[in-house]
Amino acid sequence: MPERINAGQVLVVAGAVALFASLFLSWYEPRFTGEDGLSAWTAFELLDIVLAGLALVAIAAVVPFPRKGGAATLLAGRWLPWLGLAAVVFVLVSVINDPPGARDRGLELGAWIGLAGAVAMAVGGLMSYARISLVISLRPADERPTEETQAAPTSETRTSGA
């Protein structure tokens, strides 16, 4: 029986996890040798909480919740692309315009992972809104193709079917 996996929702979750994890990495270079770089939690005043909230809400929006009828429903489908777009805008603003505590410091890996995660959230939200899905067909191991089904059609079978 084919199982449907929404590729957009998978991308949203992967991007949200990357964005959330990037908040703990160094976003800005250290000022002095031997000092640690600034993570998003130490560099930002409020933006770190907003980005963490966007990532967690995006994950929660993708998780299906059971209803009384037994069918699962998603929390939100229409505003999922907007969560990703908001995350991209907030991360881009912080990459272009350094926060006051990180003036004249270069960017580190955490900022780029955060940007990639936000872009993945936005693209995944758009894919989910467009209902792009991936179908995986699972079949039992005993149903292997036989030689007859794998054999190439001969010229007789090609002409007789026409």
N, C-alpha and C positions, 0 to 999 in steps of 0.2 A: 504494500500500500504506500503510495507516495506521501511523504511528509513535506509540508510547506514551511520553509524558513524565510522570514522576511529579511533580505540582505540589508536593507536600510536600517532596520532595528538593531541588527548585529553590529553595524558600523556605528550607530549612535552609542551603544553600550561600550564598545571598544574605545571610541573617542572620549566618552565621559570618564571612563576609568583612567585613560592616559592623562586627561586634564586634571583630574583629582590627584593622581599620583605626582604630577609635575609640581603641584603646590608645595610639596615637601622637598623638592630638589632646589639646587641653587639657580636662581634666575639672573642674578647680577654678580659680577666678579668681586672678589675681596679687595678692599682698599689697600691693605698692607699685607706683606708676605707673612704667611703663617696664620692669617685670619681666615675664617670660613666665609664663603660667599653668602649673599643674602637670598634666602628662600622667599617665596611669595608670602608666607605667613609673617615674616619679619619686615619685608619691604613695603607691603601695602597696608593701608589703614582699614579700608572697608572692602576693597576689590577682591581680596582673597576669600572673604566670606561669600560674596556674590558669586564668584566663580565656583566655589565648592557647592553652593546651593543650586546653581544651574546644572552642574554635573549630576548631583543627586536627584534632582527633579527629572532630568532626562532619563536616568536609569529607572526611576519609579514610573515614568510615563510609558516605558516600553514593556514593563512586567505586566502580564495579563492577570486580571483579577476575576475570580469566579463570581458568577451571578446566581440568582436563585434558580433559573432555568437550567443551569448546568453548563451553559456556554460561557467561555471566557471572553472578556472584553478588555480593550486597552483603555487606560485612563484618559489619554489624549492623543489624537492623531493629527488634528489640524494645526495645533500650535507647536508641534515638535520641531519643525524647521526653524521657527522663531527662537527657540531656546539655543540652538546651535549658532544661529546668526548673531544673537546677543553675545554669546561666548566669544565668537570670532572678533566682534567689534571691541569688546572689553580687553581681550588679549592684545589685539593690534594697537590699541591706544596705549597700553602699558609698555609695549615694545618700542613704539615710536617716541612716546613722551615718558621719560623715566619718572618714577615717583620721587618726592623730595629726598627721601633717605638713600636713594641710589643714584644721585646725580654724578655724572662723569664716570660711571662704571660701565664696563662692557657687559654684553649679554652672555649668559651661560646656557648650558644644555636644557635646563628646566624651562626656560622661556620658549625655546623652540619646540620642546615636547608639548608644552601647553598650547602653543599655536597649532601644531599638527592635530592634537586632540580636539580642539575647538573646530577646526576645519572638517575633521571626520564627523563630528557631531552634526554640523550643518549639512554636509553632503548626505549623510545617513538620514537625516530628517527629511530632506528633499526626496530621497529615494523612497522612504517610507510613505510619504505623502503621495508619491506617484504610484504607489503599490507595486514596486519592483520586487519580485520575490525569487527565491532559488528553490527549485524542487529537487528533493533527494528521494530517489526510489529505493526502498529497502525490500529485498526479496530474500527468502530463506536460502540457505547454502545448498540444499538439495535440488534446487531448481536451476541447475547449470545448463547453459545452451548445449544442444547436441550438435553432432557433426552435420546433420541435415539442415538445421537452421543456420549454421555458420557457412555452409557451402555457397559459393557464388552462383548466381543464376546462370544457367547455360543458355545458349542461343535458342534452343527449342522452347524453353520456358518463357523467354522474353518475347518471342514471336507469337506463341500461343495465347498469351494474355492480351495481346493487342487487338 
